Amino acid sequence: MTPPTAGTDAASIADHLVGVLDQMPDPSGGPAAGQLERDLAEAFGVPHAVAVSSGTAALHGALFACSIGPGDEVLVPALTVVMTVAPLAALGATPVFVDSDPNTLDIDYDDAARKVTSRTRAILPVHLWGRVGDPAALTAFAAAHDLVVIEDAAQAAGSTRAGQRAGTIGTVGCFSLKDGKILWSGEGGFLLTARRDLAEHAAAFRSHWQPAPPGQQPLSRLATNSRLAAPLAAIALANVHRFQDLLAWRQEQTRRLLHALEQARGLIALEPAADEQWNSFSPLLRVDLPGARAFTEHLAQQGVPNSTGSFRLVPCDTRPFAQPSRPCRGAAQILDHMLAVLITDRDTEATLDHYAAVITREATTWAA
Ligand SMILES: Cc1ncc(COP(=O)(O)O)c(C=O)c1O
């Protein structure tokens, strides 16, 4: 298989871009973002999509549309990146970090239940590395505690669990289009929802409340500018049209790297759940070597980019901004032993084989 960036696919991106550039500067932003929203809604099988400037902006708009604000508490897995949490702080809400189960990577619902208070309004599951938790458990927990579900599906485009697409399980699903995502436009994001009112509020929020939702005056509330620029919408549109190819290529890339590492010392591939169709966002391996985190940092220095080693991904409840609570030991255990290799669709078979050779070599000689 070859990367889908080659040949006619690249030409298709260029065609979309040229079409948009011809219309610029168009103060309305042109038709690209509107078309992107229609095509995203169709591709994901939901009534409404709202395109925005980043995954962070998608979360911000979704939380705002769901009326999350000062004094509200939102349950968030500690097993996530800071970008999940920043929009909560911007809205004056409080993230309450919950633990994850090291065996499944899913939310630890016993811990979550302990952390529910009278102020808890929502749960924000994060499908990190494209892995999706059990939708039935999530839905039952949210119903039992009367919580809105806002999914951080930034890395999960194309994953499904129990037949449900990531980002369509909860009330709103939020995605990033940043480089490295399977569906990308350089920078960008979008949210999906079945509720027209939430889509209208998120759309107003991304553009200084103009157009305003039905029955409200334009510019009558303070919001943001988080519109997706037309050239980026054009790139996203071209990529939505070849999404299945991009997805198949990422799955092939991950399969190839994991296959090459089957015999590597101290590395065990993490399997998705039986009812999960994983987008294979990032090849995932549990590191069973002494000083596992130091090993991933060493691999990053050897040119193998990975979540923990390159970006020092640590549980969010250990970050300086977190309020003290019961420590999320499961999340720490997961991250301290995780090798999540970061790949993009430009990584060729030769690049992946090189990564496999470096990882195998370094694992063989590693003695922390
Ligand atoms: C899990 C997760 N949530 C949120 C974000 C934020 O997306 P963006 O970088 O597009 O703002 C990212 C981005 O990488 C992410 O991986």
The ligand as a Gaussian input file, in Angstrom:
#p B3LYP/6-31G(d) Opt

LIG

0 1
 C       -7.488000      14.236000      22.860000
 C       -7.377000      15.632000      22.327000
 N       -8.260000      16.558000      22.715000
 C       -8.224000      17.819000      22.240000
 C       -7.270000      18.212000      21.335000
 C       -7.259000      19.624000      20.861000
 O       -7.304000      19.727000      19.457000
 P       -6.578000      20.962000      18.719000
 O       -5.107000      20.752000      18.831000
 O       -7.066000      20.868000      17.306000
 O       -7.035000      22.193000      19.400000
 C       -6.318000      17.293000      20.902000
 C       -5.290000      17.708000      19.924000
 O       -4.342000      17.121000      19.641000
 C       -6.368000      15.978000      21.399000
 O       -5.489000      15.047000      21.008000

